[in-house]
């Protein structure tokens, strides 16, 4: 009898231990809150992406709370270095980034690359866009191409980032597809999108190369007309704007935006972050944020995200070498 009672007690204790372990495992992987690390200032594309995703996740109840930290500097390198340095204390942190992490790593703006972090998922895509002031002589992107082909120096393209950065590369890609010599592109670099916008309004440049979401905001404010976007198909947010492909130029580009965890983040936690972001897509709260910003969904999780980044590194690197920015 006593032996049976002892056996039952051991069995009960074992079951309790297993249950406790399972509960700990679930708590270990469950996402309750996310601290979003933003490598740029307020109001930029990274900031808008992090805050938009945080809004959708919290309002839909997928997570309990979200916090935000803007840490600009070094072309995004300051935030990357901070995440690596504080890796052990940053399991609740997701850093937002995009195509520039590939570009700036290639050009050695900072010594790290996506390989030094834990890629979680690409979440949205933002097409490139070419815009002009509402009173511009250019009515179509074909008009811009015609002037460029006659005299490449007659068309100045403004961008809110340095030479060799994404705004420059997207413009170079477009004019290369139009049969022009991309190396002759007159690119005027500004240190922010707002200053680049001022550049085309003042006449220092004729066309602005920027992200589609920023272009939508400017167009809605009545400041610009969007001549073309770099998507494969038109966007429902601006159905009257043609793609480069529609205009006869075999070029497309999407600037992904996504999230990275700290190096050494356990696989179970990284997978749970990716799963939570995927669940977000089916919520009404996400649809509101997505449509408000004109974003395209391009969910690419974990290992597929790594392959995606490796492929982009090759394609962007080839274009940069052609333009003379890389050897």
C-alpha positions as a Markdown table, in Angstrom:
| # | Residue | x | y | z |
|---|---|---|---|---|
| 1 | Unk | 0.0 | 0.0 | 0.0 |
| 2 | Unk | 2.7 | 2.4 | 1.0 |
| 3 | Unk | 4.7 | 1.5 | -2.1 |
| 4 | Unk | 1.6 | 2.3 | -4.2 |
| 5 | Unk | 1.1 | 5.6 | -2.5 |
| 6 | Unk | 4.8 | 6.5 | -3.0 |
| 7 | Unk | 4.5 | 5.5 | -6.7 |
| 8 | Unk | 1.4 | 7.7 | -7.1 |
| 9 | Unk | 3.2 | 10.6 | -5.3 |
| 10 | Unk | 6.2 | 10.3 | -7.6 |
| 11 | Unk | 4.0 | 10.1 | -10.6 |
| 12 | Unk | 2.1 | 13.3 | -9.4 |
| 13 | Unk | 5.4 | 15.1 | -8.8 |
| 14 | Unk | 6.7 | 14.1 | -12.2 |
| 15 | Unk | 3.6 | 15.3 | -13.9 |
| 16 | Unk | 3.7 | 18.6 | -12.1 |
| 17 | Unk | 7.3 | 19.0 | -13.0 |
| 18 | Unk | 6.6 | 18.3 | -16.7 |
| 19 | Unk | 3.6 | 20.7 | -16.6 |
| 20 | Unk | 5.8 | 23.4 | -15.0 |
| 21 | Unk | 8.5 | 22.9 | -17.6 |
| 22 | Unk | 5.9 | 23.2 | -20.4 |
| 23 | Unk | 4.5 | 26.3 | -18.9 |
| 24 | Unk | 8.0 | 27.8 | -18.6 |
| 25 | Unk | 8.6 | 26.9 | -22.2 |
| 26 | Unk | 5.5 | 28.6 | -23.4 |
| 27 | Unk | 6.2 | 31.7 | -21.3 |
| 28 | Unk | 9.8 | 31.6 | -22.7 |
| 29 | Unk | 8.6 | 31.8 | -26.3 |
| 30 | Unk | 5.4 | 34.0 | -25.8 |
| 31 | Unk | 5.6 | 37.6 | -27.0 |
| 32 | Unk | 4.0 | 39.9 | -24.6 |
| 33 | Unk | 5.9 | 43.1 | -25.3 |
| 34 | Unk | 8.3 | 44.4 | -27.9 |
| 35 | Unk | 10.8 | 47.2 | -27.6 |
| 36 | Unk | 11.4 | 48.6 | -31.1 |
| 37 | Unk | 14.8 | 50.0 | -31.8 |
| 38 | Unk | 14.8 | 52.5 | -34.7 |
| 39 | Unk | 18.1 | 53.5 | -36.3 |
| 40 | Unk | 16.9 | 56.9 | -37.5 |
| 41 | Unk | 15.0 | 59.9 | -36.3 |
| 42 | Unk | 11.3 | 60.5 | -35.8 |
| 43 | Unk | 9.2 | 60.8 | -38.9 |
| 44 | Unk | 11.4 | 58.7 | -41.3 |
| 45 | Unk | 10.5 | 55.4 | -43.0 |
| 46 | Unk | 12.0 | 53.2 | -40.2 |
| 47 | Unk | 10.2 | 55.2 | -37.6 |
| 48 | Unk | 6.9 | 54.9 | -39.4 |
| 49 | Unk | 7.3 | 51.2 | -39.9 |
| 50 | Unk | 8.2 | 50.4 | -36.3 |
| 51 | Unk | 5.4 | 52.5 | -34.9 |
| 52 | Unk | 2.9 | 51.3 | -37.5 |
| 53 | Unk | 3.7 | 47.6 | -36.7 |
| 54 | Unk | 3.6 | 48.4 | -33.0 |
| 55 | Unk | 0.2 | 50.0 | -33.3 |
| 56 | Unk | -1.2 | 47.1 | -35.2 |
| 57 | Unk | 0.2 | 44.5 | -32.8 |
| 58 | Unk | -1.1 | 46.3 | -29.6 |
| 59 | Unk | -4.5 | 47.4 | -30.9 |
| 60 | Unk | -5.2 | 43.9 | -32.2 |
| 61 | Unk | -4.2 | 42.4 | -28.9 |
| 62 | Unk | -1.3 | 40.2 | -30.3 |
| 63 | Unk | 1.0 | 41.9 | -27.8 |
| 64 | Unk | 0.3 | 43.8 | -24.6 |
| 65 | Unk | 2.6 | 46.7 | -25.1 |
| 66 | Unk | 5.2 | 48.3 | -27.4 |
| 67 | Unk | 7.9 | 50.8 | -26.7 |
| 68 | Unk | 10.1 | 52.8 | -29.1 |
| 69 | Unk | 13.7 | 54.0 | -29.1 |
| 70 | Unk | 15.1 | 56.3 | -31.8 |
| 71 | Unk | 18.9 | 55.8 | -32.0 |
| 72 | Unk | 20.2 | 57.6 | -35.1 |
| 73 | Unk | 23.8 | 57.9 | -36.2 |
| 74 | Unk | 26.4 | 56.3 | -38.4 |
| 75 | Unk | 23.9 | 55.6 | -41.2 |
| 76 | Unk | 22.2 | 53.1 | -38.8 |
| 77 | Unk | 25.4 | 51.7 | -37.5 |
| 78 | Unk | 25.0 | 53.2 | -34.0 |
| 79 | Unk | 21.8 | 51.2 | -33.4 |
| 80 | Unk | 23.3 | 48.0 | -34.8 |
| 81 | Unk | 26.4 | 48.4 | -32.6 |
| 82 | Unk | 24.1 | 49.0 | -29.6 |
| 83 | Unk | 22.0 | 46.0 | -30.2 |
| 84 | Unk | 25.1 | 43.8 | -30.5 |
| 85 | Unk | 26.7 | 45.3 | -27.4 |
| 86 | Unk | 23.6 | 44.7 | -25.3 |
| 87 | Unk | 22.6 | 41.4 | -26.9 |
| 88 | Unk | 22.1 | 39.5 | -23.6 |
| 89 | Unk | 19.7 | 42.1 | -22.3 |
| 90 | Unk | 17.8 | 42.7 | -25.6 |
| 91 | Unk | 15.7 | 39.6 | -26.1 |
| 92 | Unk | 12.6 | 41.8 | -26.1 |
| 93 | Unk | 14.1 | 44.1 | -28.8 |
| 94 | Unk | 13.4 | 44.1 | -32.5 |
| 95 | Unk | 15.4 | 46.5 | -34.6 |
| 96 | Unk | 13.7 | 47.8 | -37.8 |
| 97 | Unk | 15.8 | 48.1 | -40.9 |
| 98 | Unk | 15.6 | 47.9 | -44.7 |
| 99 | Unk | 17.7 | 47.7 | -47.9 |
| 100 | Unk | 20.2 | 50.3 | -46.6 |
| 101 | Unk | 21.6 | 47.7 | -44.2 |
| 102 | Unk | 22.8 | 45.8 | -47.3 |
| 103 | Unk | 24.0 | 48.9 | -49.1 |
| 104 | Unk | 25.9 | 50.5 | -46.2 |
| 105 | Unk | 27.5 | 47.2 | -45.2 |
| 106 | Unk | 28.8 | 46.8 | -48.8 |
| 107 | Unk | 30.2 | 50.3 | -48.8 |
| 108 | Unk | 31.7 | 49.9 | -45.3 |
| 109 | Unk | 29.7 | 52.7 | -43.7 |
| 110 | Unk | 29.7 | 50.4 | -40.8 |
| 111 | Unk | 31.6 | 47.2 | -40.3 |
| 112 | Unk | 28.6 | 44.9 | -39.4 |
| 113 | Unk | 26.1 | 43.3 | -41.8 |
| 114 | Unk | 22.8 | 41.4 | -41.4 |
| 115 | Unk | 24.9 | 38.3 | -40.6 |
| 116 | Unk | 25.8 | 39.9 | -37.2 |
| 117 | Unk | 22.2 | 40.0 | -36.2 |
| 118 | Unk | 19.3 | 37.5 | -36.0 |
| 119 | Unk | 17.1 | 38.1 | -39.1 |
| 120 | Unk | 13.4 | 37.7 | -38.0 |
| 121 | Unk | 11.3 | 38.7 | -41.0 |
| 122 | Unk | 10.7 | 41.2 | -43.8 |
| 123 | Unk | 7.3 | 42.7 | -43.2 |
| 124 | Unk | 6.5 | 45.3 | -45.8 |
| 125 | Unk | 7.7 | 46.6 | -49.1 |
| 126 | Unk | 7.9 | 50.2 | -50.2 |
| 127 | Unk | 8.3 | 50.8 | -53.9 |
| 128 | Unk | 10.6 | 53.6 | -55.2 |
| 129 | Unk | 8.8 | 56.6 | -56.7 |
| 130 | Unk | 9.7 | 59.5 | -59.0 |
| 131 | Unk | 7.9 | 62.7 | -58.2 |
| 132 | Unk | 7.9 | 66.3 | -59.5 |
| 133 | Unk | 6.3 | 69.5 | -58.2 |
| 134 | Unk | 2.7 | 70.1 | -59.3 |
| 135 | Unk | 3.8 | 72.9 | -61.7 |
| 136 | Unk | 6.6 | 70.8 | -63.3 |
| 137 | Unk | 7.0 | 70.8 | -67.1 |
| 138 | Unk | 7.2 | 67.0 | -66.8 |
| 139 | Unk | 3.9 | 65.3 | -67.2 |
| 140 | Unk | 5.2 | 61.7 | -67.6 |
| 141 | Unk | 8.3 | 59.8 | -66.7 |
| 142 | Unk | 8.8 | 59.3 | -70.4 |
| 143 | Unk | 9.3 | 63.1 | -70.7 |
| 144 | Unk | 12.1 | 62.9 | -68.1 |
| 145 | Unk | 13.7 | 60.1 | -70.0 |
| 146 | Unk | 13.6 | 62.0 | -73.2 |
| 147 | Unk | 15.5 | 64.9 | -71.7 |
| 148 | Unk | 18.0 | 62.6 | -70.0 |
| 149 | Unk | 18.7 | 60.9 | -73.3 |
| 150 | Unk | 19.2 | 64.3 | -75.0 |
| 151 | Unk | 21.5 | 65.6 | -72.3 |
| 152 | Unk | 21.9 | 63.7 | -69.0 |
| 153 | Unk | 23.2 | 66.8 | -67.2 |
| 154 | Unk | 20.0 | 68.6 | -67.9 |
| 155 | Unk | 18.0 | 66.5 | -65.5 |
| 156 | Unk | 18.9 | 66.7 | -61.8 |
| 157 | Unk | 17.5 | 63.9 | -59.6 |
| 158 | Unk | 17.2 | 64.8 | -55.9 |
| 159 | Unk | 17.4 | 62.2 | -53.1 |
| 160 | Unk | 17.2 | 62.3 | -49.4 |
| 161 | Unk | 20.4 | 60.3 | -48.9 |
| 162 | Unk | 24.0 | 60.2 | -50.0 |
| 163 | Unk | 25.5 | 59.3 | -53.4 |
| 164 | Unk | 25.5 | 55.5 | -53.8 |
| 165 | Unk | 22.6 | 55.1 | -51.4 |
| 166 | Unk | 19.2 | 53.7 | -52.2 |
| 167 | Unk | 17.5 | 56.8 | -53.7 |
| 168 | Unk | 20.5 | 57.1 | -56.1 |
| 169 | Unk | 20.6 | 53.4 | -57.0 |
| 170 | Unk | 16.9 | 53.3 | -57.7 |
| 171 | Unk | 17.2 | 56.3 | -60.1 |
| 172 | Unk | 20.2 | 54.8 | -61.7 |
| 173 | Unk | 18.4 | 51.5 | -62.2 |
| 174 | Unk | 15.5 | 53.3 | -63.9 |
| 175 | Unk | 17.6 | 55.3 | -66.3 |
| 176 | Unk | 19.7 | 52.3 | -67.1 |
| 177 | Unk | 16.6 | 50.4 | -68.1 |
| 178 | Unk | 15.6 | 53.3 | -70.3 |
| 179 | Unk | 18.8 | 52.8 | -72.3 |
| 180 | Unk | 20.7 | 55.7 | -70.7 |
| 181 | Unk | 24.2 | 55.6 | -69.1 |
| 182 | Unk | 23.4 | 55.4 | -65.4 |
| 183 | Unk | 26.9 | 56.7 | -64.6 |
| 184 | Unk | 26.0 | 60.1 | -66.1 |
| 185 | Unk | 23.1 | 60.5 | -63.8 |
| 186 | Unk | 23.1 | 63.9 | -62.1 |
| 187 | Unk | 22.2 | 63.0 | -58.6 |
| 188 | Unk | 21.8 | 65.8 | -56.0 |
| 189 | Unk | 22.2 | 64.4 | -52.4 |
| 190 | Unk | 20.4 | 65.8 | -49.5 |
| 191 | Unk | 20.6 | 64.6 | -45.9 |
| 192 | Unk | 16.9 | 64.2 | -45.4 |
| 193 | Unk | 13.8 | 63.7 | -47.5 |
| 194 | Unk | 12.3 | 67.1 | -46.5 |
| 195 | Unk | 15.4 | 68.9 | -47.8 |
| 196 | Unk | 15.3 | 66.9 | -51.0 |
| 197 | Unk | 11.7 | 67.9 | -51.4 |
| 198 | Unk | 12.7 | 71.6 | -50.9 |
| 199 | Unk | 15.3 | 71.0 | -53.6 |
| 200 | Unk | 12.8 | 70.2 | -56.3 |
| 201 | Unk | 10.4 | 73.0 | -55.1 |
| 202 | Unk | 13.3 | 75.5 | -55.4 |
| 203 | Unk | 14.4 | 74.3 | -58.8 |
| 204 | Unk | 17.8 | 73.0 | -57.7 |
| 205 | Unk | 16.6 | 69.6 | -59.0 |
| 206 | Unk | 13.8 | 68.6 | -61.3 |
| 207 | Unk | 12.8 | 65.1 | -60.0 |
| 208 | Unk | 12.7 | 63.5 | -56.6 |
| 209 | Unk | 13.6 | 59.8 | -56.1 |
| 210 | Unk | 12.0 | 58.7 | -52.9 |
| 211 | Unk | 9.9 | 55.9 | -51.3 |
| 212 | Unk | 6.3 | 55.5 | -52.5 |
| 213 | Unk | 4.9 | 55.9 | -49.0 |
| 214 | Unk | 6.7 | 59.3 | -48.6 |
| 215 | Unk | 5.5 | 60.2 | -52.1 |
| 216 | Unk | 1.9 | 59.4 | -51.2 |
| 217 | Unk | 2.0 | 61.7 | -48.2 |
| 218 | Unk | 3.5 | 64.5 | -50.4 |
| 219 | Unk | 0.9 | 64.0 | -53.1 |
| 220 | Unk | -1.9 | 63.9 | -50.6 |
| 221 | Unk | -0.7 | 67.3 | -49.4 |
| 222 | Unk | -0.9 | 68.6 | -52.9 |
| 223 | Unk | 2.8 | 69.3 | -53.2 |
| 224 | Unk | 3.8 | 66.9 | -56.0 |
| 225 | Unk | 2.7 | 64.6 | -58.8 |
| 226 | Unk | 3.9 | 61.0 | -58.9 |
| 227 | Unk | 5.2 | 60.1 | -62.3 |
| 228 | Unk | 6.0 | 56.4 | -61.8 |
| 229 | Unk | 6.7 | 53.7 | -59.3 |
| 230 | Unk | 9.0 | 50.8 | -59.3 |
| 231 | Unk | 6.5 | 48.0 | -58.5 |
| 232 | Unk | 5.6 | 45.1 | -60.7 |
| 233 | Unk | 2.0 | 46.2 | -60.7 |
| 234 | Unk | 0.2 | 49.4 | -59.8 |
| 235 | Unk | -0.7 | 50.2 | -56.2 |
| 236 | Unk | -4.3 | 50.3 | -55.1 |
| 237 | Unk | -3.3 | 53.3 | -53.0 |
| 238 | Unk | -2.5 | 55.3 | -56.2 |
| 239 | Unk | -4.1 | 53.4 | -59.0 |
| 240 | Unk | -3.5 | 56.2 | -61.6 |
| 241 | Unk | 0.3 | 56.0 | -61.2 |
| 242 | Unk | 2.0 | 53.7 | -63.8 |
| 243 | Unk | 4.9 | 51.4 | -63.1 |
| 244 | Unk | 8.2 | 51.6 | -65.0 |
| 245 | Unk | 7.4 | 48.3 | -66.6 |
| 246 | Unk | 4.1 | 49.7 | -68.0 |
| 247 | Unk | 6.1 | 52.5 | -69.5 |
| 248 | Unk | 8.4 | 50.0 | -71.3 |
| 249 | Unk | 11.3 | 50.0 | -68.9 |
| 250 | Unk | 12.3 | 46.6 | -67.6 |
| 251 | Unk | 13.0 | 47.6 | -64.0 |
| 252 | Unk | 11.4 | 47.0 | -60.7 |
| 253 | Unk | 12.5 | 47.5 | -57.1 |
| 254 | Unk | 11.0 | 47.1 | -53.6 |
| 255 | Unk | 12.6 | 48.4 | -50.5 |
| 256 | Unk | 11.8 | 45.8 | -47.9 |
| 257 | Unk | 11.4 | 46.8 | -44.3 |
| 258 | Unk | 11.7 | 44.2 | -41.6 |
| 259 | Unk | 13.0 | 43.3 | -38.2 |
| 260 | Unk | 16.1 | 41.9 | -36.6 |
| 261 | Unk | 16.8 | 40.5 | -33.2 |
| 262 | Unk | 20.0 | 40.6 | -31.2 |
| 263 | Unk | 22.8 | 38.2 | -32.1 |
| 264 | Unk | 22.4 | 35.0 | -30.1 |
| 265 | Unk | 18.6 | 35.3 | -29.8 |
| 266 | Unk | 17.3 | 31.8 | -29.2 |
| 267 | Unk | 15.7 | 30.2 | -32.3 |
| 268 | Unk | 12.4 | 29.6 | -30.4 |
| 269 | Unk | 12.1 | 33.3 | -29.5 |
| 270 | Unk | 13.0 | 34.4 | -33.1 |
| 271 | Unk | 10.4 | 32.0 | -34.5 |
| 272 | Unk | 7.8 | 33.3 | -32.1 |
| 273 | Unk | 8.5 | 36.9 | -33.2 |
| 274 | Unk | 8.1 | 35.8 | -36.8 |
| 275 | Unk | 4.9 | 34.0 | -36.0 |
| 276 | Unk | 3.4 | 37.0 | -34.2 |
| 277 | Unk | 4.2 | 39.3 | -37.1 |
| 278 | Unk | 2.6 | 36.8 | -39.5 |
| 279 | Unk | -0.6 | 36.7 | -37.4 |
| 280 | Unk | -0.7 | 40.5 | -37.6 |
| 281 | Unk | -1.5 | 40.3 | -41.3 |
| 282 | Unk | -5.0 | 38.9 | -40.7 |
| 283 | Unk | -6.1 | 41.8 | -38.4 |
| 284 | Unk | -8.2 | 44.7 | -39.3 |
| 285 | Unk | -5.8 | 46.9 | -37.3 |
| 286 | Unk | -3.0 | 46.0 | -39.6 |
| 287 | Unk | -5.1 | 46.6 | -42.7 |
| 288 | Unk | -5.8 | 50.1 | -41.5 |
| 289 | Unk | -2.1 | 50.9 | -40.9 |
| 290 | Unk | -1.0 | 49.2 | -44.2 |
| 291 | Unk | -3.5 | 51.1 | -46.4 |
| 292 | Unk | -2.8 | 54.4 | -44.6 |
| 293 | Unk | 0.8 | 54.1 | -45.6 |
| 294 | Unk | 0.5 | 52.5 | -49.0 |
| 295 | Unk | 2.6 | 49.6 | -48.0 |
| 296 | Unk | 2.9 | 46.3 | -49.8 |
| 297 | Unk | 3.0 | 43.1 | -47.8 |
| 298 | Unk | 6.0 | 41.0 | -48.5 |
| 299 | Unk | 6.3 | 38.6 | -45.5 |
| 300 | Unk | 9.6 | 36.8 | -45.6 |
| 301 | Unk | 10.4 | 35.0 | -42.4 |
| 302 | Unk | 13.6 | 33.6 | -40.8 |
| 303 | Unk | 15.7 | 31.4 | -43.2 |
| 304 | Unk | 13.9 | 32.7 | -46.3 |
| 305 | Unk | 14.7 | 36.2 | -45.1 |
| 306 | Unk | 18.4 | 35.3 | -44.9 |
| 307 | Unk | 18.4 | 33.9 | -48.5 |
| 308 | Unk | 16.5 | 37.0 | -49.6 |
| 309 | Unk | 19.1 | 39.3 | -48.1 |
| 310 | Unk | 22.0 | 37.3 | -49.6 |
| 311 | Unk | 20.4 | 37.6 | -53.1 |
| 312 | Unk | 19.8 | 41.3 | -52.7 |
| 313 | Unk | 23.4 | 41.7 | -51.6 |
| 314 | Unk | 24.5 | 40.2 | -54.9 |
| 315 | Unk | 22.2 | 42.3 | -57.1 |
| 316 | Unk | 22.7 | 45.6 | -55.4 |
| 317 | Unk | 26.5 | 45.0 | -55.3 |
| 318 | Unk | 26.6 | 44.4 | -59.0 |
| 319 | Unk | 24.8 | 47.6 | -59.7 |
| 320 | Unk | 27.1 | 49.5 | -57.3 |
| 321 | Unk | 30.1 | 48.1 | -59.1 |
| 322 | Unk | 28.8 | 49.2 | -62.4 |
| 323 | Unk | 28.3 | 52.7 | -61.1 |
| 324 | Unk | 31.8 | 52.8 | -59.6 |
| 325 | Unk | 30.8 | 52.7 | -55.9 |
| 326 | Unk | 32.4 | 49.3 | -55.3 |
| 327 | Unk | 35.4 | 47.7 | -56.8 |
